[in-house]
């Protein structure tokens, strides 16, 4: 199958599986799994942070970060389209007793600075205490402008807020902007980085930040059910991805641009945006379900339930993209 539903569908290749099989393991709850320790240390060094903490998922990594930054009854400022607000089950409110203050994202994925400033509450018993600004990069495939990030995080610091980046795809952002990932992470106190998307590992995210705050997040990871034992088997896949899969993200981006150009040739389709490894298209509602079924019959998986989004990744080749373009053209030519 050619699977364009998400970059989360990537599967480990034989070399990654071999690395996992050969991993030295311990007990991570006791803090002595050597492969987990290596992953945490290497990612902390690469992002310019003091410490790292391995999680089974990006959702849990983000939530533990929010709970480490914010106490019960505190508030975090976040985008309406952000995963930490919209797509992670409301965990901050449900499990962390943290109030989200959502702001509508601008078309480029940023949060307007004036709206951030207006959302920060005064210190008053009537209000939840604004403690954290949470951004996402990439968001909807788009790379946040570096100048904007600098201004937004400085605004937060000036107003006494800490900062967190949902950097699930921050390596995509680094490759697309041709900047070291350390530079993209530098403005933030904490960053959550996912390995099970474009980097192609089966499981795993790492939260990086100051050691004192990572220690607090470690306590919350346990409370959230994220204490794992011989998790070096999983960390080994992340280390392999870190060593071998980062440069390949550029090909994913090129394939997405090729897909966008091909779909744009079809009269019934309008490309709303394409950036890094994501293409968002407007397809009339009457065509969405039939087209999805038509493509599935031809070995192509898509999802058009809440958005016509096509995501490229390391398991999709340029030849696969050409196959998809031909199939969509064939559907509309019938």
Secondary structure, 3 states (H helix, E strand, C coil): CEECCCHHHCCCCHHHHHHHHCCCCCCHHHCCCHHHHHHHHHHHHHHCCCEEEEECCHHHHHHHHHHHHCCCCEEEEEECCCHHHHHCCCHHHHCCCCEEEEECCCCCCCCCHHHHHHHCCCCCCCCCEEEEEEEECCECCECCCHHHHHHHHHHHHHCCCEEEEECCCHHHHHHHHCCCHHHHHCCCCEEEEECCCCCCCCCCEEEEECHHHHHHHHHHHHHCCCCCCCCHHHHHHHHHHHHHCCCCHHHHHHHHHHHHHHHCCCCCEEEEEEECCEEEEEECHHHHHHHHHHHHHCCEECECCCCEEEECCCCCCHHHHHHHHHHHHHHHHC
